[in-house]
């Protein structure tokens, strides 16, 4: 219990120490609130950066998917080309055979 005499205009030692503790707590509270505001601002900037990066990732994913689709198309075209080469070779061999037979027929006559 504090012994305080209002007429003496002096603050008892215990009250002075309590005021110091309150002042220190008030300073610490102001620092905490200031840091909290700083962190809120940083958090907002990080959220914006996160959103930007998500957009970039989405664009890259779209590009990759487009490349995959193109790659599948090119693979199918390559397969078609190989198939046509085989058919071309078969036709060439048949035509050469027919030409040879035609020549042999002409030689007979």
Secondary structure, 3 states (H helix, E strand, C coil): CCCCCCCCCCCCHHHHHHHHHHHHHHHHHHHHHHHHHHHHHHHHHHHHHHHHHHHHHHHHHHHHHHHHHHHHHHHHHHHHHHHHHHHHHHHHHHHHHHHHHHHHHHHHC
